Amino acid sequence: MVFWFSAGIFRRGRALRRRGIRVAAKCVDRERDPKGLSTLTMHFTAEDGRKSQVRLGPFRSPPALVGGIIDVVYDPEDLSNAELPDKVMTGRVSLPTAVGSGLVLALAVFVLLFGA
């Protein structure tokens, strides 16, 4: 499960680093959870004219209020993959985590199949 999660984060971040496009997005909704963390719903128009709405967060201090405009980076091949420019992952954490958990998974499968 850790492997799947960290590999997904790495792939999404890698896509944003390689082909991400920065665009202004408008905050159209803000939700707060019981812990006080906020999730923002952002609306933007891609360079090719497609419109998209994505949820970003959670944030302790949201970077925008409803109606506010902030920049986001989106993947033109998957408009649901968007993030704040300063939150685009470098892969420094997710790639080693994916590799490490993949090795643990391979070891566990080996032990299950062949015994210790």
N, C-alpha and C positions, 0 to 999 in steps of 0.2 A: 504494500500500500504506500509506504514511504517512497519507494522507487517510482511508482506510477505518478504520485503527486509531484515529486521533485523534477522528474523528467518533463512533465507537463509545464511546470513553471519555466524550466530552461527553454523549452521549445517556444513558448509564447514570448519570452523575453528576447530570444534570439531573432524571432521574426520581426519584433519591433526595432531591434538594433539594426538589422539588415535592410529592411524596406519600409520602416515606419515613416509616417508623414505627420508633421506637426500642424495642427489646425486649432482655431479658436472654437471652444464649445461652451454652450450655455447650460447652466444648472437649472433644471426644470423641477427637481424634487429633492428633498432631503429627509431621510428617515433616521431616527435615533433609537438605539436599542436600550435596554434597561441599564447597561453598563455606561451609558453616555457616549458611546461611539456612534459616529454618523456615517451613513452611506449616501453618496450623491448620485442622482440620475442626471446624466449629461446628454445633451442633444448636440449633434454636429452634422455638417454636410461634408462628405468626402470630396476630393478634387474632381471626381467624375460625376458629381451631382447626386449620388446616392445619399439618402438621409439615414442616420443611425442614432440609436439611443443606447447608452451603456451605463452600467452601475460601477462606480469607483469607490474604493474604501476598503475597510473602515478607517476613519480618521478620528483622532482625539480632537483636533482643531481642524475642521474642514477648511479647505482653501477657498471656498466660495459659498455664498448664500444663494438661495433661490433667486434666479434672475441674473446672477453674476456670470461673468465670462472669464474662463481660464483656458490655457492651452492644454491640449492632450496630444498624445502620439498614438496613431492608430495604424493597424496593418491593413493595407488596401486589399489584400486577399481574404481577410476575415475581419469585417468591421466590428465584430463583437470583442476583438482583442484590442483594447485601448487602455492607456495608462497615462498618469501624469508624467511629464518629461523627467522629473527627478526621481521617479519611482521605477523607471525601466531597469529591469534587473541586468546586472553585468554577467551573471553566470558564475561568479566566484563562489557562491554558496550552493546554488542549485545543482550545478554540474558535479562537484565532488560528492554531494549528498546522493545524487542519482547513481553515480558510479559505486560509491560505498554500499548503498543499500542493494544495488544490483549484485554485488559480490556476496553479500550476506544471503541474499535470496538464492543465488547459485549454490552456495555452500549448504544451505538448508535443503535444497532439492537433492543435492548429491548425497547428503547424510540420510535423507528419507529413502532414496532409491537403493543405496549401497550399504547402508549401516555405518556405524562408527568404527 
